[in-house]
Amino acid sequence: MKIVDVNKIIGTDQDVHGPGWNSRRMLLKRDGMGFSMHETIIPAGAELHLWYKNHLEGVYCVAGNGSIEDLATGEVHEIYDGVLYALDNHDRHILRGGTEDMRLICCFNPPVSGRETHDEDGSYNLSDED
């Protein structure tokens, strides 16, 4: 059994920051669960161009608001507390922070090792690290 307290992750090497996001990596590849789980904060007004070409991602919003734009269709979907979106086709998208910071619970398959940041096309590279 694993017990993870996000408050004990803040300020450690599992608290990863990038332009417009902060990801607290709670479960990682080394935990052997077959997925990784993160708490991610998207600040109000942020705009992230993302494409997880190497990962599938499920995202559940537990606070705040924003939107996601599907770049293949142009559709924009509002995100707020209680909304889940799944990037089940390696979807290119724009994630936008709304009027208040969004708090998102994210699952990645395959799992990340923990130190990844977005590359030039908005994806995470696959890692052999544990």
ZADOBA-776278 format. One line per field, with one value per atom (N, C-alpha, C): residue number from 1; residue in three letters; chain; atom name; x, y, z. Coordinates in steps of 0.2 Angstrom, whole numbers, plus 5000, padded with zeros to 4 digits. Each point is the difference from the previous one (the first is absolute). Example, Ala and Ser with C-alpha at 12.3 -4.5 7.8 and 13.67 -1.06 7.14 Angstrom:
<pts>
num c(1 / 1 / 1 / 2 / 2 / 2)
residuo c(ALA / ALA / ALA / SER / SER / SER)
cadena c(A / A / A / A / A / A)
atomo c(N / CA / C / N / CA / C)
xx c(5066 / 4996 / 5004 / 4998 / 5004 / 4996)
yy c(4972 / 5006 / 5006 / 5005 / 5006 / 5005)
zz c(5039 / 5000 / 5000 / 4996 / 5001 / 5003)
</pts>
This chain:
<pts>
num c(1 / 1 / 1 / 2 / 2 / 2 / 3 / 3 / 3 / 4 / 4 / 4 / 5 / 5 / 5 / 6 / 6 / 6 / 7 / 7 / 7 / 8 / 8 / 8 / 9 / 9 / 9 / 10 / 10 / 10 / 11 / 11 / 11 / 12 / 12 / 12 / 13 / 13 / 13 / 14 / 14 / 14 / 15 / 15 / 15 / 16 / 16 / 16 / 17 / 17 / 17 / 18 / 18 / 18 / 19 / 19 / 19 / 20 / 20 / 20 / 21 / 21 / 21 / 22 / 22 / 22 / 23 / 23 / 23 / 24 / 24 / 24 / 25 / 25 / 25 / 26 / 26 / 26 / 27 / 27 / 27 / 28 / 28 / 28 / 29 / 29 / 29 / 30 / 30 / 30 / 31 / 31 / 31 / 32 / 32 / 32 / 33 / 33 / 33 / 34 / 34 / 34 / 35 / 35 / 35 / 36 / 36 / 36 / 37 / 37 / 37 / 38 / 38 / 38 / 39 / 39 / 39 / 40 / 40 / 40 / 41 / 41 / 41 / 42 / 42 / 42 / 43 / 43 / 43 / 44 / 44 / 44 / 45 / 45 / 45 / 46 / 46 / 46 / 47 / 47 / 47 / 48 / 48 / 48 / 49 / 49 / 49 / 50 / 50 / 50 / 51 / 51 / 51 / 52 / 52 / 52 / 53 / 53 / 53 / 54 / 54 / 54 / 55 / 55 / 55 / 56 / 56 / 56 / 57 / 57 / 57 / 58 / 58 / 58 / 59 / 59 / 59 / 60 / 60 / 60 / 61 / 61 / 61 / 62 / 62 / 62 / 63 / 63 / 63 / 64 / 64 / 64 / 65 / 65 / 65 / 66 / 66 / 66 / 67 / 67 / 67 / 68 / 68 / 68 / 69 / 69 / 69 / 70 / 70 / 70 / 71 / 71 / 71 / 72 / 72 / 72 / 73 / 73 / 73 / 74 / 74 / 74 / 75 / 75 / 75 / 76 / 76 / 76 / 77 / 77 / 77 / 78 / 78 / 78 / 79 / 79 / 79 / 80 / 80 / 80 / 81 / 81 / 81 / 82 / 82 / 82 / 83 / 83 / 83 / 84 / 84 / 84 / 85 / 85 / 85 / 86 / 86 / 86 / 87 / 87 / 87 / 88 / 88 / 88 / 89 / 89 / 89 / 90 / 90 / 90 / 91 / 91 / 91 / 92 / 92 / 92 / 93 / 93 / 93 / 94 / 94 / 94 / 95 / 95 / 95 / 96 / 96 / 96 / 97 / 97 / 97 / 98 / 98 / 98 / 99 / 99 / 99 / 100 / 100 / 100 / 101 / 101 / 101 / 102 / 102 / 102 / 103 / 103 / 103 / 104 / 104 / 104 / 105 / 105 / 105 / 106 / 106 / 106 / 107 / 107 / 107 / 108 / 108 / 108 / 109 / 109 / 109 / 110 / 110 / 110 / 111 / 111 / 111 / 112 / 112 / 112 / 113 / 113 / 113 / 114 / 114 / 114 / 115 / 115 / 115 / 116 / 116 / 116 / 117 / 117 / 117 / 118 / 118 / 118 / 119 / 119 / 119 / 120 / 120 / 120 / 121 / 121 / 121 / 122 / 122 / 122 / 123 / 123 / 123 / 124 / 124 / 124 / 125 / 125 / 125 / 126 / 126 / 126 / 127 / 127 / 127 / 128 / 128 / 128 / 129 / 129 / 129 / 130 / 130 / 130)
residuo c(MET / MET / MET / LYS / LYS / LYS / ILE / ILE / ILE / VAL / VAL / VAL / ASP / ASP / ASP / VAL / VAL / VAL / ASN / ASN / ASN / LYS / LYS / LYS / ILE / ILE / ILE / ILE / ILE / ILE / GLY / GLY / GLY / THR / THR / THR / ASP / ASP / ASP / GLN / GLN / GLN / ASP / ASP / ASP / VAL / VAL / VAL / HIS / HIS / HIS / GLY / GLY / GLY / PRO / PRO / PRO / GLY / GLY / GLY / TRP / TRP / TRP / ASN / ASN / ASN / SER / SER / SER / ARG / ARG / ARG / ARG / ARG / ARG / MET / MET / MET / LEU / LEU / LEU / LEU / LEU / LEU / LYS / LYS / LYS / ARG / ARG / ARG / ASP / ASP / ASP / GLY / GLY / GLY / MET / MET / MET / GLY / GLY / GLY / PHE / PHE / PHE / SER / SER / SER / MET / MET / MET / HIS / HIS / HIS / GLU / GLU / GLU / THR / THR / THR / ILE / ILE / ILE / ILE / ILE / ILE / PRO / PRO / PRO / ALA / ALA / ALA / GLY / GLY / GLY / ALA / ALA / ALA / GLU / GLU / GLU / LEU / LEU / LEU / HIS / HIS / HIS / LEU / LEU / LEU / TRP / TRP / TRP / TYR / TYR / TYR / LYS / LYS / LYS / ASN / ASN / ASN / HIS / HIS / HIS / LEU / LEU / LEU / GLU / GLU / GLU / GLY / GLY / GLY / VAL / VAL / VAL / TYR / TYR / TYR / CYS / CYS / CYS / VAL / VAL / VAL / ALA / ALA / ALA / GLY / GLY / GLY / ASN / ASN / ASN / GLY / GLY / GLY / SER / SER / SER / ILE / ILE / ILE / GLU / GLU / GLU / ASP / ASP / ASP / LEU / LEU / LEU / ALA / ALA / ALA / THR / THR / THR / GLY / GLY / GLY / GLU / GLU / GLU / VAL / VAL / VAL / HIS / HIS / HIS / GLU / GLU / GLU / ILE / ILE / ILE / TYR / TYR / TYR / ASP / ASP / ASP / GLY / GLY / GLY / VAL / VAL / VAL / LEU / LEU / LEU / TYR / TYR / TYR / ALA / ALA / ALA / LEU / LEU / LEU / ASP / ASP / ASP / ASN / ASN / ASN / HIS / HIS / HIS / ASP / ASP / ASP / ARG / ARG / ARG / HIS / HIS / HIS / ILE / ILE / ILE / LEU / LEU / LEU / ARG / ARG / ARG / GLY / GLY / GLY / GLY / GLY / GLY / THR / THR / THR / GLU / GLU / GLU / ASP / ASP / ASP / MET / MET / MET / ARG / ARG / ARG / LEU / LEU / LEU / ILE / ILE / ILE / CYS / CYS / CYS / CYS / CYS / CYS / PHE / PHE / PHE / ASN / ASN / ASN / PRO / PRO / PRO / PRO / PRO / PRO / VAL / VAL / VAL / SER / SER / SER / GLY / GLY / GLY / ARG / ARG / ARG / GLU / GLU / GLU / THR / THR / THR / HIS / HIS / HIS / ASP / ASP / ASP / GLU / GLU / GLU / ASP / ASP / ASP / GLY / GLY / GLY / SER / SER / SER / TYR / TYR / TYR / ASN / ASN / ASN / LEU / LEU / LEU / SER / SER / SER / ASP / ASP / ASP / GLU / GLU / GLU / ASP / ASP / ASP)
cadena c(A / A / A / A / A / A / A / A / A / A / A / A / A / A / A / A / A / A / A / A / A / A / A / A / A / A / A / A / A / A / A / A / A / A / A / A / A / A / A / A / A / A / A / A / A / A / A / A / A / A / A / A / A / A / A / A / A / A / A / A / A / A / A / A / A / A / A / A / A / A / A / A / A / A / A / A / A / A / A / A / A / A / A / A / A / A / A / A / A / A / A / A / A / A / A / A / A / A / A / A / A / A / A / A / A / A / A / A / A / A / A / A / A / A / A / A / A / A / A / A / A / A / A / A / A / A / A / A / A / A / A / A / A / A / A / A / A / A / A / A / A / A / A / A / A / A / A / A / A / A / A / A / A / A / A / A / A / A / A / A / A / A / A / A / A / A / A / A / A / A / A / A / A / A / A / A / A / A / A / A / A / A / A / A / A / A / A / A / A / A / A / A / A / A / A / A / A / A / A / A / A / A / A / A / A / A / A / A / A / A / A / A / A / A / A / A / A / A / A / A / A / A / A / A / A / A / A / A / A / A / A / A / A / A / A / A / A / A / A / A / A / A / A / A / A / A / A / A / A / A / A / A / A / A / A / A / A / A / A / A / A / A / A / A / A / A / A / A / A / A / A / A / A / A / A / A / A / A / A / A / A / A / A / A / A / A / A / A / A / A / A / A / A / A / A / A / A / A / A / A / A / A / A / A / A / A / A / A / A / A / A / A / A / A / A / A / A / A / A / A / A / A / A / A / A / A / A / A / A / A / A / A / A / A / A / A / A / A / A / A / A / A / A / A / A / A / A / A / A / A / A / A / A / A / A / A / A / A / A / A / A / A / A / A / A / A / A / A / A / A / A / A / A / A / A / A / A / A / A / A / A / A / A / A / A / A / A / A / A / A)
atomo c(N / CA / C / N / CA / C / N / CA / C / N / CA / C / N / CA / C / N / CA / C / N / CA / C / N / CA / C / N / CA / C / N / CA / C / N / CA / C / N / CA / C / N / CA / C / N / CA / C / N / CA / C / N / CA / C / N / CA / C / N / CA / C / N / CA / C / N / CA / C / N / CA / C / N / CA / C / N / CA / C / N / CA / C / N / CA / C / N / CA / C / N / CA / C / N / CA / C / N / CA / C / N / CA / C / N / CA / C / N / CA / C / N / CA / C / N / CA / C / N / CA / C / N / CA / C / N / CA / C / N / CA / C / N / CA / C / N / CA / C / N / CA / C / N / CA / C / N / CA / C / N / CA / C / N / CA / C / N / CA / C / N / CA / C / N / CA / C / N / CA / C / N / CA / C / N / CA / C / N / CA / C / N / CA / C / N / CA / C / N / CA / C / N / CA / C / N / CA / C / N / CA / C / N / CA / C / N / CA / C / N / CA / C / N / CA / C / N / CA / C / N / CA / C / N / CA / C / N / CA / C / N / CA / C / N / CA / C / N / CA / C / N / CA / C / N / CA / C / N / CA / C / N / CA / C / N / CA / C / N / CA / C / N / CA / C / N / CA / C / N / CA / C / N / CA / C / N / CA / C / N / CA / C / N / CA / C / N / CA / C / N / CA / C / N / CA / C / N / CA / C / N / CA / C / N / CA / C / N / CA / C / N / CA / C / N / CA / C / N / CA / C / N / CA / C / N / CA / C / N / CA / C / N / CA / C / N / CA / C / N / CA / C / N / CA / C / N / CA / C / N / CA / C / N / CA / C / N / CA / C / N / CA / C / N / CA / C / N / CA / C / N / CA / C / N / CA / C / N / CA / C / N / CA / C / N / CA / C / N / CA / C / N / CA / C / N / CA / C / N / CA / C / N / CA / C / N / CA / C / N / CA / C / N / CA / C / N / CA / C / N / CA / C / N / CA / C / N / CA / C / N / CA / C / N / CA / C / N / CA / C / N / CA / C / N / CA / C / N / CA / C / N / CA / C)
xx c(5004 / 4996 / 5004 / 4998 / 5004 / 4996 / 5002 / 4997 / 5004 / 4997 / 5004 / 4996 / 5004 / 4997 / 5003 / 4996 / 5002 / 5004 / 4999 / 5003 / 5007 / 5002 / 5007 / 5004 / 4996 / 5004 / 5002 / 4996 / 5001 / 5007 / 5004 / 5007 / 5005 / 4998 / 5005 / 5001 / 5004 / 5001 / 4994 / 4995 / 4993 / 4996 / 5002 / 4996 / 5003 / 4997 / 5003 / 4996 / 5004 / 4997 / 5002 / 4996 / 5001 / 4996 / 5001 / 4996 / 4993 / 4996 / 4993 / 4997 / 5005 / 4997 / 5005 / 4997 / 5004 / 4997 / 5004 / 4998 / 5003 / 4996 / 5002 / 4999 / 5006 / 5000 / 4999 / 4994 / 4998 / 5002 / 4998 / 5002 / 5004 / 5006 / 5004 / 5002 / 5003 / 5002 / 5003 / 5004 / 5004 / 4995 / 4994 / 4995 / 4997 / 5001 / 4997 / 4993 / 4996 / 4993 / 4998 / 5004 / 4998 / 4997 / 5000 / 4998 / 5003 / 5001 / 5002 / 4994 / 5000 / 4995 / 5003 / 4997 / 5002 / 4995 / 5002 / 4995 / 5003 / 4997 / 5003 / 4996 / 5003 / 4997 / 5001 / 4995 / 5001 / 4997 / 5005 / 4998 / 4995 / 4996 / 4995 / 5003 / 4997 / 5003 / 5005 / 5003 / 5005 / 4998 / 5004 / 4998 / 5006 / 4998 / 5005 / 4998 / 5005 / 4999 / 5003 / 4996 / 5003 / 4998 / 5004 / 4999 / 5004 / 4996 / 5003 / 5000 / 5005 / 5000 / 5002 / 5004 / 5002 / 4996 / 4995 / 4996 / 4993 / 4996 / 4993 / 4999 / 4995 / 4999 / 4993 / 4998 / 4993 / 5001 / 4996 / 5000 / 4993 / 5000 / 4994 / 5001 / 4996 / 5001 / 4996 / 5004 / 4997 / 4999 / 5002 / 5000 / 5002 / 4997 / 5001 / 4997 / 5002 / 4997 / 5005 / 4998 / 5004 / 4996 / 5004 / 4997 / 5006 / 4998 / 5004 / 4997 / 5005 / 4998 / 5003 / 4996 / 5003 / 5002 / 5006 / 5003 / 4998 / 4998 / 4998 / 4993 / 4996 / 4993 / 4998 / 5004 / 4999 / 4995 / 4997 / 4995 / 5004 / 4996 / 5003 / 4995 / 5002 / 4996 / 5002 / 4995 / 5001 / 5002 / 5005 / 5002 / 4999 / 4997 / 4999 / 4999 / 4999 / 5000 / 4995 / 5002 / 4996 / 5000 / 5004 / 5001 / 5006 / 4999 / 5006 / 5001 / 5006 / 5001 / 5006 / 4999 / 5005 / 5003 / 5007 / 5003 / 5002 / 4995 / 5000 / 5003 / 5001 / 5003 / 5006 / 5004 / 5006 / 4998 / 4995 / 4997 / 5004 / 5002 / 5003 / 4995 / 5002 / 4995 / 5003 / 4995 / 5003 / 4996 / 5003 / 4997 / 5001 / 4994 / 5000 / 4997 / 5004 / 4998 / 4994 / 4995 / 4995 / 5001 / 4995 / 5000 / 5003 / 5001 / 5003 / 5004 / 5005 / 5005 / 4996 / 5002 / 4997 / 5004 / 4997 / 5003 / 4998 / 5004 / 4999 / 5003 / 4997 / 5003 / 5000 / 5007 / 5002 / 5003 / 4998 / 5003 / 5003 / 5006 / 5003 / 5002 / 4999 / 5002 / 5004 / 5006 / 5004 / 5002 / 5002 / 5001 / 5006 / 5001 / 5006 / 5005 / 5006 / 5005 / 5000 / 4998 / 4999 / 5003 / 5005 / 5004 / 4998 / 4996 / 4998 / 4997 / 5002 / 4997 / 4998 / 4996 / 4997 / 5006 / 5001 / 5005 / 4997 / 5003 / 4998 / 4993 / 4998 / 4993 / 4995 / 5002 / 4995 / 4999 / 5005 / 4999 / 5005 / 4999 / 5006 / 5003 / 5006 / 5004 / 4999 / 5000 / 5000 / 5007 / 5000 / 5005 / 5002 / 5006 / 5002 / 5002 / 5000 / 5001 / 4995 / 5001 / 4995 / 4999)
yy c(4994 / 5006 / 5006 / 5005 / 5006 / 5006 / 5004 / 5006 / 5006 / 5005 / 5006 / 5006 / 5004 / 5007 / 5005 / 5003 / 5005 / 5006 / 5001 / 5006 / 4998 / 4993 / 4998 / 5000 / 5001 / 5000 / 5008 / 5004 / 5007 / 5002 / 5003 / 5002 / 4995 / 4994 / 4994 / 5000 / 4995 / 4999 / 4997 / 4998 / 4998 / 5006 / 5006 / 5006 / 5003 / 4999 / 5002 / 5006 / 5005 / 5006 / 5001 / 5004 / 5002 / 5006 / 5003 / 5006 / 4999 / 5003 / 4999 / 4994 / 4996 / 4994 / 4998 / 4996 / 4998 / 4993 / 4994 / 4994 / 4996 / 4998 / 4996 / 4993 / 4996 / 4993 / 4996 / 4997 / 4996 / 4992 / 4998 / 4993 / 5000 / 4996 / 5001 / 4993 / 4999 / 4994 / 4995 / 5003 / 4995 / 4997 / 5003 / 4997 / 4994 / 4998 / 4994 / 4999 / 5006 / 4999 / 5000 / 5001 / 5000 / 5007 / 5005 / 5006 / 5005 / 5006 / 5005 / 5005 / 5003 / 5004 / 5007 / 5005 / 5007 / 5004 / 5005 / 5006 / 5006 / 5003 / 5005 / 5006 / 5006 / 5006 / 5004 / 5003 / 5004 / 5007 / 5005 / 5007 / 5003 / 5004 / 5004 / 5004 / 4999 / 5004 / 4996 / 4995 / 4996 / 4997 / 4999 / 4997 / 4995 / 4994 / 4994 / 4997 / 4999 / 4997 / 4993 / 4995 / 4993 / 4995 / 4994 / 4995 / 4994 / 4996 / 4994 / 4994 / 5001 / 4995 / 4993 / 5000 / 4993 / 4998 / 5003 / 4999 / 5001 / 4996 / 5001 / 5003 / 5005 / 5004 / 5000 / 4999 / 5002 / 5005 / 5005 / 5006 / 5002 / 5000 / 5002 / 5006 / 5005 / 5007 / 5000 / 5002 / 5000 / 5007 / 5005 / 5007 / 5004 / 5006 / 5005 / 4999 / 5004 / 4999 / 5002 / 4998 / 5002 / 4996 / 4999 / 4997 / 4996 / 4995 / 4996 / 5001 / 5001 / 5000 / 4995 / 4996 / 4994 / 5003 / 5000 / 5003 / 4996 / 4994 / 4997 / 5002 / 5002 / 5002 / 5007 / 5003 / 5007 / 5001 / 4994 / 5000 / 5003 / 5004 / 5002 / 4998 / 4997 / 4997 / 5003 / 5002 / 5004 / 4994 / 5002 / 4996 / 5003 / 4997 / 5002 / 4994 / 5002 / 4994 / 4995 / 4994 / 4994 / 4998 / 5004 / 4998 / 4996 / 4994 / 4996 / 5000 / 5001 / 4999 / 4995 / 4996 / 4995 / 5001 / 5000 / 5001 / 4993 / 4996 / 4993 / 4999 / 5005 / 5000 / 5004 / 5001 / 5004 / 5007 / 5003 / 5006 / 5006 / 5003 / 5007 / 5005 / 5004 / 5004 / 5006 / 5005 / 5006 / 5000 / 5000 / 5000 / 5007 / 5003 / 5007 / 5001 / 5004 / 5001 / 5005 / 5000 / 5005 / 5006 / 5001 / 5006 / 4998 / 4994 / 4998 / 4994 / 4999 / 4994 / 4993 / 4996 / 4993 / 4995 / 4996 / 4994 / 4994 / 4997 / 4994 / 4993 / 4995 / 4993 / 4997 / 4998 / 4997 / 4993 / 4996 / 4993 / 4999 / 4998 / 4999 / 4992 / 4998 / 4993 / 5001 / 4998 / 4997 / 5005 / 4997 / 5005 / 5004 / 5006 / 5004 / 4998 / 5002 / 4999 / 5005 / 5006 / 5005 / 5007 / 5000 / 5007 / 5002 / 4997 / 5002 / 5008 / 5003 / 5007 / 4999 / 5005 / 5000 / 5002 / 4996 / 5002 / 5005 / 5002 / 5005 / 4999 / 4994 / 4998 / 4999 / 5001 / 4999 / 4993 / 4996 / 4993 / 4998 / 4995 / 4997 / 4994 / 5000 / 4994 / 4994 / 4994 / 4994 / 4999 / 4998 / 5000 / 4992 / 4999 / 4993 / 5000 / 5007 / 5000 / 4997 / 4999 / 4997 / 5006)
zz c(5000 / 5000 / 5000 / 4996 / 5000 / 5002 / 5005 / 5002 / 4998 / 4997 / 4997 / 5003 / 5003 / 5002 / 4996 / 4996 / 4995 / 5004 / 5006 / 5004 / 5001 / 5000 / 5001 / 4993 / 4995 / 4993 / 4998 / 5003 / 4998 / 5002 / 4995 / 5002 / 4999 / 4998 / 4999 / 4992 / 4998 / 4993 / 4996 / 5004 / 4997 / 4999 / 5002 / 4999 / 4994 / 4994 / 4993 / 4998 / 4997 / 4998 / 4993 / 4996 / 4993 / 4999 / 4994 / 4998 / 5000 / 5005 / 5000 / 5003 / 5004 / 5003 / 5006 / 5005 / 5006 / 5001 / 4999 / 5001 / 5006 / 5004 / 5006 / 4999 / 4998 / 4998 / 5006 / 5001 / 5005 / 5000 / 4994 / 4998 / 4994 / 5000 / 4994 / 4997 / 4995 / 4997 / 5005 / 5004 / 5005 / 5005 / 5001 / 5004 / 4998 / 4993 / 4997 / 5000 / 4999 / 4999 / 4993 / 4995 / 4993 / 4998 / 5004 / 4999 / 5005 / 4998 / 5005 / 5001 / 5006 / 5003 / 5002 / 4998 / 5002 / 5002 / 5004 / 5002 / 4996 / 4995 / 4996 / 5001 / 5001 / 5001 / 4993 / 4997 / 4995 / 5002 / 5000 / 5002 / 4996 / 5003 / 4996 / 4994 / 4994 / 4994 / 4997 / 5002 / 4997 / 4993 / 4995 / 4994 / 4998 / 5000 / 4998 / 4994 / 4995 / 4994 / 5001 / 5001 / 5002 / 4995 / 5000 / 4995 / 5004 / 5003 / 5003 / 4995 / 4996 / 4994 / 5003 / 5006 / 5002 / 5006 / 5002 / 5006 / 4999 / 5004 / 5000 / 5007 / 5001 / 5006 / 5001 / 5007 / 5002 / 5005 / 5000 / 5004 / 5004 / 5006 / 5004 / 5004 / 4998 / 5004 / 5006 / 5006 / 5006 / 5003 / 4996 / 5003 / 4994 / 5000 / 4995 / 4993 / 4995 / 4994 / 4994 / 4994 / 4994 / 4994 / 4995 / 4994 / 4997 / 4995 / 4996 / 4993 / 4995 / 4993 / 4997 / 4996 / 4996 / 4993 / 4999 / 4994 / 4994 / 5000 / 4994 / 4998 / 5005 / 4998 / 5001 / 5004 / 5002 / 5006 / 5002 / 5006 / 5006 / 5004 / 5006 / 5006 / 5005 / 5005 / 5007 / 5003 / 5007 / 5005 / 5004 / 5006 / 5006 / 5005 / 5007 / 5004 / 5007 / 5005 / 4998 / 4999 / 4999 / 4992 / 4996 / 4993 / 4999 / 4996 / 4999 / 4992 / 4998 / 4993 / 4999 / 4994 / 4999 / 4993 / 5000 / 4993 / 4998 / 4997 / 4998 / 4993 / 4997 / 4993 / 4999 / 5005 / 5000 / 4997 / 5002 / 4997 / 5001 / 4995 / 5001 / 5002 / 5005 / 5003 / 5003 / 5002 / 5004 / 5006 / 5006 / 5006 / 5003 / 5002 / 5002 / 5007 / 5004 / 5007 / 4999 / 5005 / 4999 / 5005 / 5004 / 5004 / 5007 / 5001 / 5007 / 4998 / 5004 / 4999 / 5000 / 4995 / 5000 / 5004 / 5004 / 5003 / 4997 / 4996 / 4996 / 5003 / 5000 / 5002 / 4993 / 4999 / 4993 / 5001 / 4995 / 5000 / 4993 / 5000 / 4993 / 4999 / 4994 / 4998 / 4994 / 4999 / 5005 / 5006 / 5005 / 5006 / 4998 / 5003 / 5000 / 5005 / 4999 / 5005 / 5006 / 4998 / 5005 / 4999 / 4996 / 4998 / 4993 / 4997 / 4993 / 5000 / 4995 / 4998 / 4993 / 4998 / 4993 / 4995 / 4994 / 4995 / 4996 / 4994 / 4996 / 4997 / 4999 / 4997 / 5005 / 5007 / 5005 / 5003 / 4998 / 5003 / 5005 / 5003 / 5004 / 4996 / 5001 / 4997 / 5004 / 4997 / 5004 / 5003 / 5006 / 5005 / 5002 / 5000 / 5002 / 5008 / 5002 / 5008 / 5004 / 5006 / 5005 / 5005)
</pts>
